[in-house]
Amino acid sequence: MLKILRNRNAKNILSAVAVAVFGFILLNLTFIFDALYQGIIRRIIGIFIAFDPDTNLYWFPPLMHGSFVVVIGLISWLVLKSKLKVIYKAIYMTVPVAVVLVTAGIFLYRWPSVSYTVCGLFSFSVLYYLYRAKQPWLYYYSLILVSITLLVMGILGVDI
């Protein structure tokens, strides 16, 4: 086994598989965290505002999604600036990329062409940043994996 880990190609393949598998697990944990986050915020705000089927708070769902992007952004900034190994940062990078792309998709679901354009611009902007900053290939892989997966899900009409 140690001989395999010394082989550069085998190490790269195992790293790519690790990003895909553990990134998927981390995304599932992120959805659970989002549900807990929104539940706690709803309980706190529920003290002041009654939530019932007749409540017309059109501003509330976008506020919840936007604030979750901010929370993930702050956590991501700490994680990506830390001294963790590249593999761990690449695995974690699936989270902020997916959160931003899914949130943009939620906000722009009525206009699919605008949604795909905005998400494409975001992905290409991050890709350009990674290129300019000469980041390791695992970051590129993480970004491209999540972007293409969500693009295929959007085209096929898969709901999250």
N, C-alpha and C positions, 0 to 999 in steps of 0.2 A: 504494500500500500504506500509506503514512504517513497518507493521508487516512482510511482505514478505521480505523486505530488511534486516531484522534482522535474517532471516533464512539463515544459511550459504550455504546450497545447492542452494537455490534460488538465492542468491547473486553470487555464482560461475557460475550458468547457465546464468544469465544476463550478467556477465562479459564476458563469452565466446561468447555470441551472440553479445555483443558490439564490441569485437575484430574483429569478422567476418564482421559485417555490416560496422562499421566505418573504418576498415582496407581496405575493398573493395572501399569505397568512397575515402579514402586517396590514394589508388593505382591509381584510375582514375585521381585524381588531380596531381599525380606524372607524369603520361603520358602526361598530358597537360603541366606541367612544363618542361618536357623533350622536347616537341615540341617547346615551347617558347625558351628554352635554345639553342637548335640546330638552330632555326631560327635566333636568335640574333648573334650567333657565325658565321653562314654562311654569314650573312649580313656584319659583320665586316671583315671576311676573303675575302668576295667577292669584297671588295675594292681593294685588292691586287692580287687576283686570279680570273680569269673569270670562272664561273660555267655555263657550257652548256652541252648538251647531249654527246658531243665528248670529254669532259674532262676526263682524266684517272688518277684520284687521288685515287689510291687504298689504300693509307694510311689514307685518310681522314675519312671515316666512322668508322673504328676501333678507331681512335683518338677521335672522337666525343663520341662514346659509353664509351670508357675508361675514358674520362674526366668527363662524367656525373656520372660514378660510384664514382669517386674521390669527386665530389661535394656532392653527396648523402652521402658518407662516412663521410665527414667533418660535414655536418648537423646532421647526425646520432650520431656522437660522442658527439656533443653539447647536443642533445636532451637526449640521453641515460645516460649521466653523470649529467644531471640536477636534480633538486629536485622535478620533476613532480611525480605524483602518478604512481604507477605500472601500472594501467589500461591504462593510457595515453601512457606510454612508450611501453607497449605491443601492443597497437593499432598502434603506429608509427613503431614498429619493423617490421611490414609487409612490409614496404617500402624498407629498405636496403636489406632484405632477397630476396624480389622479384627482385629488381634491379640487384643484383649480380647473381642470378640464371638465369634470362632472358638474361643478358649480356653474361654469360658463354654459354648459349644456342645459342645465336647469333654467337659468335665467333667459336663455335664448331659444328654448325649445319650439316656440311658435314660428321661428324663422330659421329653418335648418341650414340654409346657405350661409346666413350670417354666423350661426353657431360654428359651422365647420371652418369658416374663414377666421373667426376670432381664435378658435382652438388651434388652427394651423399656424397662425401668426405667433401665438404663445409658444408652441412647440419649436418653431423655427428660431424664435428669439432665444430661447434657452439653449438650443443647439448651437447657435452662433456664439453665445456667451461661453459655452463649454469649449468651443473651438478656440476662441480668442484667449481664454484663460489657460489653454493647453491642459485640460483636465484629463484624467485617465479614461480609457475606453469604456469602463464599466458604467460611468455616468451617462455616456451616449447610449449605451445599450439599455439602461434603465428607462431613460426618456423615450427612446424609440419603441421599446416593448409596450410601455403603458399607452403611449399615443396611438400606436397601431391597433392595440387591443380595443381601446375605447372607440376608435374610428370604425372598426369592424362591428362592434356592438351597436353603434349608432346606425350604421347602414342596414344592419339586419333587424333593427327595431327591438333589440333586447332591452328590457327595463331592468334597472338596478333595484 
